[in-house]
Amino acid sequence: MDDVRARLMAEQAEVQRRLADAAAQFDEVVAASRDTNADDEHDPEGATIAFERSQLATHVAHLRARLAEVAAALERVDDEGYGVCVACGRAIDPERLEIRPATRMCVACAARSR
């Protein structure tokens, strides 16, 4: 399990780095919007500031959710529940865990939950 923990911790560090970058970009967009015309809906240069802010906010939310998934996977490692589907209780295929180390469900249960 040490290798699993190491992979999850590396993923956690990467997601934290990406989250910090995205949060900084979000702050830059918000700061830039204070210095510009509030009506950017007809800006011929491209996407509106509101659109960029919305895209970055969604990205930040996604990264925060990913960070929570990794933290939960680390807890499962500690509780010896890692690799067991939280829905059906069966072992998760090792190949799936290799691809998605923070996954909580086997393929069948994940497909049903969609």
C-alpha positions as semicolon CSV with decimal commas, in nm:
position;residue;x (nm);y (nm);z (nm)
1;M;0,000;0,000;0,000
2;D;0,299;0,231;0,029
3;D;0,315;0,263;-0,350
4;V;-0,057;0,344;-0,362
5;R;-0,018;0,605;-0,090
6;A;0,280;0,756;-0,276
7;R;0,083;0,776;-0,603
8;L;-0,214;0,935;-0,429
9;M;0,005;1,184;-0,246
10;A;0,178;1,276;-0,573
11;E;-0,162;1,326;-0,735
12;Q;-0,274;1,533;-0,436
13;A;0,031;1,759;-0,472
14;E;-0,029;1,799;-0,846
15;V;-0,396;1,887;-0,798
16;Q;-0,305;2,135;-0,523
17;R;-0,054;2,299;-0,760
18;R;-0,312;2,319;-1,039
19;L;-0,571;2,454;-0,795
20;A;-0,334;2,729;-0,680
21;D;-0,265;2,822;-1,044
22;A;-0,635;2,828;-1,133
23;A;-0,722;3,032;-0,824
24;A;-0,451;3,284;-0,914
25;Q;-0,587;3,308;-1,270
26;F;-0,937;3,358;-1,131
27;D;-0,812;3,638;-0,907
28;E;-0,640;3,800;-1,207
29;V;-0,960;3,791;-1,413
30;V;-1,160;3,940;-1,126
31;A;-0,899;4,212;-1,074
32;A;-0,889;4,288;-1,447
33;S;-1,266;4,319;-1,459
34;R;-1,253;4,598;-1,201
35;D;-1,043;4,809;-1,435
36;T;-1,250;4,760;-1,749
37;N;-1,585;4,859;-1,884
38;A;-1,854;4,667;-1,697
39;D;-2,037;4,600;-2,025
40;D;-1,810;4,353;-2,199
41;E;-2,090;4,158;-2,365
42;H;-2,019;4,314;-2,702
43;D;-1,641;4,296;-2,690
44;P;-1,519;4,220;-3,044
45;E;-1,197;4,073;-2,902
46;G;-1,358;3,745;-2,802
47;A;-1,489;3,586;-2,483
48;T;-1,643;3,805;-2,220
49;I;-1,484;3,855;-1,884
50;A;-1,794;3,700;-1,727
51;F;-1,748;3,391;-1,945
52;E;-1,380;3,360;-1,851
53;R;-1,465;3,404;-1,483
54;S;-1,733;3,136;-1,509
55;Q;-1,497;2,895;-1,687
56;L;-1,227;2,944;-1,423
57;A;-1,477;2,910;-1,137
58;T;-1,595;2,579;-1,283
59;H;-1,235;2,462;-1,322
60;V;-1,156;2,557;-0,960
61;A;-1,466;2,370;-0,838
62;H;-1,365;2,063;-1,039
63;L;-1,014;2,069;-0,892
64;R;-1,150;2,105;-0,539
65;A;-1,376;1,804;-0,598
66;R;-1,078;1,607;-0,731
67;L;-0,876;1,701;-0,424
68;A;-1,160;1,571;-0,204
69;E;-1,166;1,244;-0,402
70;V;-0,793;1,195;-0,348
71;A;-0,825;1,276;0,024
72;A;-1,106;1,021;0,053
73;A;-0,892;0,761;-0,125
74;L;-0,609;0,825;0,121
75;E;-0,856;0,770;0,406
76;R;-0,961;0,440;0,247
77;V;-0,595;0,337;0,235
78;D;-0,568;0,410;0,608
79;D;-0,894;0,224;0,684
80;E;-0,793;-0,069;0,463
81;G;-1,097;-0,010;0,243
82;Y;-0,894;0,097;-0,058
83;G;-0,965;-0,105;-0,369
84;V;-1,311;-0,212;-0,253
85;C;-1,617;-0,074;-0,434
86;V;-1,820;0,145;-0,197
87;A;-2,141;0,047;-0,378
88;C;-2,122;-0,332;-0,410
89;G;-1,834;-0,424;-0,180
90;R;-1,643;-0,618;-0,446
91;A;-1,277;-0,565;-0,530
92;I;-1,210;-0,296;-0,789
93;D;-1,012;-0,421;-1,088
94;P;-0,643;-0,336;-1,037
95;E;-0,625;-0,197;-1,392
96;R;-0,899;0,052;-1,304
97;L;-0,711;0,152;-0,990
98;E;-0,397;0,198;-1,199
99;I;-0,579;0,440;-1,428
100;R;-0,795;0,609;-1,162
101;P;-0,624;0,555;-0,826
102;A;-0,882;0,762;-0,635
103;T;-1,183;0,577;-0,775
104;R;-1,447;0,462;-0,526
105;M;-1,640;0,224;-0,750
106;C;-1,591;-0,068;-0,980
107;V;-1,672;-0,013;-1,347
108;A;-2,018;-0,173;-1,326
109;C;-2,129;0,040;-1,029
110;A;-1,980;0,356;-1,175
111;A;-2,172;0,296;-1,499
112;R;-2,497;0,246;-1,306
113;S;-2,448;0,563;-1,104
114;R;-2,443;0,785;-1,412
